[in-house]
Structure formats: C-alpha cells, structure tokens
Amino acid sequence: MAVSSSVSECRAVNGLHDFTIVRYSLAKLFGVGYAVKSETFKVGDRSWSIVFYPLGRSDSGSASIYLNLVDGSPDVTFNFEMSILEQTVGKGNFVRCENYRSVLRPSSKYWGWIDFIKVSELESSNYLKDDCIRIRCTITILFATMVRESHSQGEPIDHVPSSSSISKDLERLLEFGSGCDVTLVVDVHKFNAHKFILAARSTVFDAMFFGPSSDPNLKCATIPDMDPNILKAMLDFVYCDELYGEISNSVYRSLFDAADRYGFSRLKAYCQAKLCEDIRAQTVASVMVIAKLTNNSKLKSTCLDYVVSLENVEEVMKTDGFRDIVDNHSELLSELTEAIVLSKRRPR
C-alpha cells in the first residue's frame, strides 16, 4: 500500500506603486491608441508596469488602463486594485475594482479595463490637477507552496490542462490589438481586428480579404447599416465564441441579421437557438420578420407554431412587430393571419 503526505503553506506579498502623469494635455494630443507607461516596479519576484491610455485604446470616450506583467513567472494567483487619486484633501479615490482575482497563465501579460473612466469625468474632477493625474496600483500576490514527502510509484505529478484556453487567448488578442491588420469602421467608431480570424469565421470576410478580387493592401473596411454595439458583440463572438452580459431579444435579432449578412454561420445558429428559446407574444412578430428577411424557414416555422399555440393571440397583434408586418410584409401577413385563425379554432 502506497502512503503519501504533504504540507501546504500559504503566504502573501504586497506591493504598491504610484504613477504620476505630468502634462496630461500633451499626452492626449497623440490621440486614441497612445499609451503612457510607468517605470517597471517589483512586487515579489516579478516585475510589473502600469499602462494608461489617456484617450482609450478604442474610440469610446473612455480612458483605458492595464497592469502589465513585464518579467517573472506568470504561474501565480494575485489580486490588484487600480485607483486614480483624488488630489483634494478629504476626497476619496476613484477605485475601479476592489478585488481583481486571476490565475495567470503563460499567455497572460495584461489585465485591466478598456473603459476605465470616462474622459469627460476625469477632466471635470479633482483627479486632474495642474495638468497632472496620479494613478495608484496595489498588488497582492498569493502563494501556496506544496511539499510532497512521498508518493506512490507511477503516480502522475504533472497534469495536462483539462480544457483549452484558446478563447481567452484570442480575447486578449482582440482586447490589446496585437498584430491587428484591418480596421472596421461604423460611423465614427473604429474597431481593430485580424483579417485571418475574420476570414476563418466568415465567408464574406474571406472573400473580401483573400478572394480573387480582394485588395491585399486593404487596411480599412466600412461596415454599413450596423450599430457599433452590434459590431462589437459580433467581434466578441468571432474571437471568443461567446457573448458577454445580458443580451436582449432585439440584440439577438440584430446579431442574427448581421451574422446572416456576413456569413458567420456559428453566430447565426447561436442567435437562432436563443431566439427560439425566447419567443413570446411581444417578440414573435419581430422574429418572424428577421426569419423572412434571412430566408430561415426553421425559425419562421417555430414562430408560426408558437402563434397557433397561443390562447390570447391579440397580444401579438398589439406589438410593433405585427404592425411592421401589416405595413411592409404582405406575404408574411397572410401566413401569420392563417396561424391566428388556426389559433382561434383550437379547442380551449
């Protein structure tokens, strides 16, 4: 019988660094995407720096801030807090996160927020004084040292990770813009991306960037008739294979339409499933319009089946989606009217 024992010792190392940005107004002149960096500082046996974008990494009206692991093993658990210091006695600091906890992986080098604080809020407050701002970063590194005194023969010591981190790696690639070679433009909003990733997920972008008539020098692509938030959500899914935050039915409809237009088959299937899960009297008519415009017979059939099953079909007829069908989609109106008639004939 194999017998083993081990001891675990937990400890923490704390550190603080203050970073002052002098002549803030001049730093802003470099525009969106320009970063100022602090000197490298040590916490534990690792080197760190603060990276601050006065006008943000993207054109969102917010400053961006990140903690950068400059040197040292990334295999550690840590907490950190970023603050912009109020420069008036008796006032409190702006603190973005009380307790940011992360397990670092070798591919992780930056952590922070693309929308840290609105530029207008920063400039109208006492965070900015004499054209200077002060940023404070506090870091707590947590250690758990395991000492194995003995182990059974053949017992594995190292373990293969149970799941891939590729989606997180691609998320960081999108967030920090490393290697971006194309800019997608919606109105005045700009989003940096990678041609090869867009082409791998989208038949339309594949043809645009690498098709027979494509321009190899294309650096900027205008995306017409799309809300910037929808494009941002679409890019999140393209890179990370998931959507973040609470997504409304109307956003799923817009994403479904965008995915259909640009040939993102997985995003289209994902949104279709979500729309089918959330068909209600208030949304069914609007979903039917999207189904018709994208020639999606399955989604339209699901909507019609739902209408037939309703006891109070008048709720559907009160919606903006139904009025849109009446005004603009006569063929769809005939199908919906037939479903309403069947609903009324259904035994109660």
N, C-alpha and C positions, 0 to 999 in steps of 0.2 A: 504494500500500500504506500503510495506516494504522499508525503506530508510536506506542506509548504507554509511559510509565514511571511508577512510583510509589514512594513511600517510606513505610514503616510504622514508627512509633516507639511502643514500649510503655513505660508507666510505672505506678507505683502510688502512692496516697496513703493513709496510715494514720491512724487516729484511735481514741481510747479515751474512754469516758465511764463514770464511777462514779455510780450512783444509789442513795441510801440511803432506805429506807422506815422512818420513825420511827412508833412506836405502831402497830405491825403489828396488834396485837389489836383496836384500834379500827377499822382498815380492814376487818377481817374481818366486823364487825357489819353492814356494808352488804350482805353476802350474795353469792350466786353471781351472776356477771354484772357485778359492780362492778370498775372498773379504776382504778389509780393510774398517773399519767403523769409521766415525768421532764420537766425543762426541755428545751427544744429545744437541740440542740448541732450544731455544724458539723463535717463531715468532707468535705474537698474543697470544692466549691462547692454542696454540698447540705446541707439541714437535716434532722435526724433526731430521734426521741424513742424512749424505751423505754416500753412499755405492759405493765403487770403486773396480772393478776387474782389476788388472794390466794386466793380460793376457786374459781377457774376460770371460764371462760366458760360451761361446762355443768356439770351436777351429776355429775361423775365422780370427785370426791375428789382432783383434781389441780389445782395452780396452773397458769395459762396465762401465756405471755409472748410478746411480739411486738416486732419492730423496725418502726417507722413512718417512712416517708419523708414528711416534713412539707412540704418545699419543694425545688424543683430538678428538673431534667430526669431522668426515670426511665430514660432510654436509656443504661444502663451495666451493666457486669458487676462483681460485687462478692463478697467473702467476709465473713462475720461470725460471731462467736462470742459466745454468752451464757453467763455464769458467775454462780453465786451464791457469794459469797466466804465461805470458812470463817473465822470470827472467833476462831480459836485459833492461836497461833503454832505453826508446824511442821506444820500440817494442809494438805491440798490443797483446791482449789476444786472445786465441782461444775460441770462443763462439759457442756452438752448436745450441742454439735456442734463438732467441731474445725475443719471447713472447709465451711461452707454456701456453695454457689456458685449464683448465679442470674443470669439475664439479665432485667433489669427491663423491663416494658412499661408503657405509659401507664396501664393499668388497675390496675397493681400498686402498692399503698401499704403493705401489711403483710406481714411474713414472720415465722414463729415456730412455736410449738408449743402446741396446746390442752392437752396433757398433759405439761407441762414437768417437774414434780416432784410426787410425792405430798405432799399437805398434811401427812400424818402424819409422813413422812420429814423434811420441812422443820422441823417443830416439835419433833421429838425429837433434833435435831442441833445442832451448833455453828454452823449457818448462821443461827440465830436467837439473838441475844444482847441482853439489856437491851431486849427488845421491838422490836429493830431487825433488818432484813436489808439486806445490801449486794449490789447487782447490778452486774456489770461487762459492758459491751458493747464489743467491739473490732471495728472495720470496716476492711477494706482495699478500696479502690476501684481497679479496674484500667482503664487507658486504652490504647487502640490508635488512634493518630492516623494516618489515611491521607491522603497528599497526592498528588493526581493531577496530573501535569505536563501531559499531553496525552491526548486520546482521539479515537478515530475518529468521523467525522460520523455522527450518528444513533444512537450507542451509548447505551443506557439507563443513567442514573446511579442512579435510584431504582427499586426493585423492589417489586412487590406481594407481600406475605407469601404463602407457598405454602400455608399451612394456617390454619384458623380457630382462634382462642384462646377461643372461647365457652365450652368446657367448663371451662377454667381460670378464666375469669371467674365462672362460676356456682359453681365450687368455692369461690372466695373469698367469694362472696355467702353461701353456706351456712356457711362457717367463721367468718366475722365477724358474721353475723346482721344485716347491713344491710337494713333495710326489712321484717324478719320481721313477719307479722301473725297468725300462729297458732302455738300450742304443742301438740305431740303428746306425750301422756303415756302411759308404760308403767310400771306400778307407781309407784315413786318417781322414775323417770327422766323428764326433760323435754328435748324437742328442739324448737328453734325452726325454723320453716320459712315458706315463702311460699305462700299459697293458690293464686295463679295458676300457679305452677310445678307444684305437686302436681296441680292440675286439668288442666293441659295434658298430663300424662303418665298420669293415672289416671281412668277413667270413674267409679269410686266416689267419689273426692275431688271430681270435677267436680260430681256430683250433691249431695254433702254441702255444698259451699261455694256453688255457684251454681245449684243446681236449684230447681224451683218451690217446694219446701217447705223450702228452706235458710234458716238464720238468718244474716242479714248481720252480726250483731253477735257471731257465734261467735269466740271467742278461744282456746279450749282444746278439744281433741278427744282423748278417751281411746281408745287402741288396745288392744283386749282380746286375750288369748291370743297374745302375741308377746313373744319375748325382746328386751330392749333392744338387744343387739348386732345382731340381725337387722334391727330398725328402722333402726339407724344405717347398716348396709350398704345397705339399701334406699334410704335417702335419698342416700347416696353415688352410687348408680347413677342415681337420678332426676335429680340435678343434674349429674353428671359423665359419665354414660354408661359407667362402668366400676366395677369392684370392686377394692379395694386389698388387698395382702398375699396370703398363702396361704389359699385358700378350700377347706375340706374338703367331701367329698361330702355330709355331713349338713347343712352350712350351705347348700349349693346346694339341697338338698331343702326346707329351711325357707324359703329365699328364693323357691323355685318356688311353694310353697304360699301364701306371703304375696302374691306377685305375682298369683296367680290370684284370691285373695280381694279384692284391692283394684284389680283391673283394670289392672295395669301390664303391658301386652301385650309391650313390648320386653324388659323384665326377665324375664318368663316365658319368652319364646323363647330368651333368652340362657342362662338356667339349664337349660332343656330340652336345649340343644345341649351344655352342659358335662356334664350327667348322662349323655347318650348316649355321650359320649367316654369316660366313666369307669365304665361298667358293668362290675362284677366280681362274682365269686361271692359276695363278702362284702357287696355293696351292692344286688344286683339285686332282691331281695325287697322291701327298703325302698323302692326307687324305684318298684316296681310298685304299692305301696300309695298313694304320692303320685299316681301316674298315675291310679289308680282314683278317688281322692277328688276329683281335679280334672277327671275325665272326659276325660283326654288319651289318646286311642286310639293315637296315633303312639308316644308314649313307652312305653305298655304293650306294644305290638307289638314294639318294639325289645328290651324286656326278655325277652319270651317267645322271640323268635328267638335271643337270647343263650343262654337256658337250653337250648334244643334243641341248640345247637352244643357244649355242654359235654361233656367226657369224664368228668369227676368231679363229677356233679351233687350228690353227697352234701355237698359243701362248702356249697352253697346251703341245704340242709336243716338245717345246724348253726347258722345265723345267727338273731339276734334278729328280723330282719325276717320270716323264714319262720315263726317261732313266732307272731308277730303276725298273720300271715295265717291260720294254723291256728286261732287263738283268736277272731279278730274279723271275718274276711272269707271266708265260706264260698264265695261265688261266685267270688272270685279264686282260692281254693284249688283249685277244680275246674279252672280254666284252667291254673294252674301245674302241677297234677298231670298234666294231659294233656301239657303240654310236657315234663315229666320223663319220662313214658312214651315219648314220641317220641325223647327223647334216648337212652334206653337201647336203643331199637330201631335207632338209627342205626348203620350199618356202621362198624366201627373200622378 
